[in-house]
Amino acid sequence: MDSAPIAPLRASYKEEIKKRHETAVVGAVLEHKETREPMGECRLWMFSQKNREAEVSMCLAPEWQNRGFGAEVLRFLVRYAFEGLGVHRVSLSVFEGNGRARRMYEKVGFIEEGRSRKSNWVDGHWEDLIMMGMLESEWGSWRSSAN
């Protein structure tokens, strides 16, 4: 057999996504300002109230990637988390093979904090899930240097 096995999707996957949007502080479908075309979606939710930690996620359709839109959305979400919600840290995760997203997250100020090794099956191989984060103090420093 030449093809690699395909990992099945959990039956509860759609329910998990629905629950994430229902519990999000910000959950939005992204559309282009001028054309009103759907571009993707984003979420910001409180990961830990006690520790003042929020988590962000976003997904852009391929035709909207690498054009600055992702960084604009991420900066908005991070700014809202720190300035609007008063969180201490914001975290996200990204698949190892998504180099463009990783570079954009780093450009916005996220730092790699850890990995879940070989936890994602994609295109016939395993890859790591990378956890990234930004602290309130790092946001303040980054924001000051960006102005």
N, C-alpha and C positions, 0 to 999 in steps of 0.2 A: 504494500500500500504506500503510494508516494505522497499522498496529502496528509498533512498534520491534523490531529483531532481538533474539532471545534468545541470550545467550551460553551455549554448551554447557558442561556440567560435564566436567571431565577424567575419564577412565576410572580414574585412580589416586586419585581423591578419597577413597573409602572406605579405601583402603590407607593414605593419609596420616593420616587420623583415627585409624585403628587403631594405627599406628606412634607417633603422639603420645601415645596413652594408654599404650602399652607402655613408652615411655621416660620417662613422667612420674614425678616424685618423689611427687606426690599426684595421683590421678585418681579422681574419685568421681561417682557418680550421686547427685544430691541428692533427698532425700525429706523430706516434712513430718514433724516429730517426733511429732505426735499422730495424724495420719490415715494416715501412711505413703504418701501419694500422691507419685508421682514429680514433681519440680519442675524438674529440669534436670540439668546436668552442669558440672563444673569441673576444671581441670588446673593444675598448677604443675610446671614442668620447668626444669632448668638449661640456660639458653641458651648460656652460656659459662662453663666451669669455671675457666679461666685468669683471667677478669675478674670472677669471682664474680657473674654476672648470671643472674637467674631471669626467667622469663616466666610470666604467668598468663593464663588465659582462663576464661570461664564463659558459660553460656547458660541462661536461665530461660524456661520456658514463659510465654506472655503472661499467663495468669491469675495467675501468681505475681510478676509484675513490679510495681514501684512500691509495694511493701509492706514494704521494708526488708530483705528476705531477701538480695538481691544484695550490699548493703553488708556484711551480717553475714558472708557467705561470703568476700567480698573481704578484709575485715579479718583473718579467720582465715588466709587464704592468705598475705597480706603479712606478718603477724606471724610465721607459721611460717618464711617465707623469711628474714626478717631475724634472728629470735631462734633459730630451730631450725637453719637451714642456714648462717647467718653470711654471707649474700650482701651485696654492696656496693650493688646496684641491682636493682629489679624493674621490668619493662616489660610493656606490653600494647598492643594495637591495637584500634581501634574505628572503625566506619564513620561517616562524617560525618553521615549522616541519623539516627543513633541518639543523639539529643540527651539523652534521659533517662539512658542509660548514661554518656554523657560527663559529665553533671552529677554523677552518683553517683561516678564515678572521681575527679573533682576534689574532691568532698566528703571522700572517703577520703584524699586527699593527692597524687594523681597530677597531673603537670604535662604539658601538651602539649609535645612535643619536635620534632615534624616531621610532614610529610605526604607521602604518596605520591599525587600529584595524579591525579584522574580514573582511579583504578585499580579501581573496583568498579562493575559494571553492575547497576543495580537499578531496577525499576519504570520502565523506558524511558529512563533517563538515567544519566550517569556521576557518581560522587561520589568524594570523597577518602577515603583510609584514613589515619587519624590515629594517630600513634605517641605514647604517653604513657609517662612513667617516674617513678619515685620513688627517691631515693638513701637510703642508710642514715642519713645525717645528717638528712634531711628526715623520715624515719619517726620518729626519736628526738624531734625537735622537735614533730611533729604529735601523737605519743603523749603527750608531756608536757603539751601544751596541752589535750588531750581529757580528761585526768583532773581 
